[in-house]
Amino acid sequence: MNPAPFVLLLGIGAAFAVPMLGRADTAPTHGTTAATTPAPTAAPAPITAAPAAPATIAAPAIAFPDGSQQPLLNGATATVTIDWPTSRPFAPVRGRIVHAGTEFYEHTDGTYTTSVVRKDLVSGKELTIGLIYTPEARSVQPQLTGDR
């Protein structure tokens, strides 16, 4: 069994282990969908430049570089644009999941994106932040110790 998906989910969970500042409603309000498809094992697609995001967005949403939009997650109210890495081609949204009380969009290449609300400690303003987590191939395998 490949441990990479579990390592990714543990990393995502650790990133949101700190309670959301200024938020009392941290419990998820939507259902959870589980991904049952294994990660693709084919060779990576060639790297191409991502198309520019649309100039206007009709309603507050998460804007992706291909021009598509998805509803905001986790109580966010201001539009965010996901800064997709130029080193990887854009992958469309496959579904929505909830992990450790935080909503994410899962993309077809295993990337996760989300919007979160955080309070700026200097200005006191609430900020809507777009986050992206991309899977990376690991060249180092865990070393087993002890008797087998």
Phi, psi and omega in degrees: 000136182280120182281353185302315180298324180289323178296318179298313181293324175296320178295320178294317179298320180294326181295335182247020179290333178286129181301148179289124183288134175074013182240128176260340185257068183271353179286140180293145181249359182239163178289168181251137172246136182257141177276125181249356182270130178291158180298143180297144181249004180288165178298146181296149179289155179297148182282128178228158178289139179284140177295155180289148178290156180296150182290326181236143178239126188296313182225162177306129185200173169268122181259131180254159187294344178274002180097350179283160180225150175226154178300151178295155180240162170059037176078008179292148182235349181249144180299138175232148175249129179280126178275084182292135181298137179288347181278356179221144180291150179293140177240131181292161180290131178265324183181183180241137177230162173237125179230125180053037177082003180245133179275142179223152165264132177260132180260162185297341179264007180093002177284148175239137176231155180201168170237138180227158177247128178227153179262126176289121184289339180275307184270339183082000181280148173277133181245137172262126186238135174263129182241149177225134177238119183249138178284141178235141177292138179257130179267347181256126178263148179297142179265129178273140178236159178086188181286148179253000000 
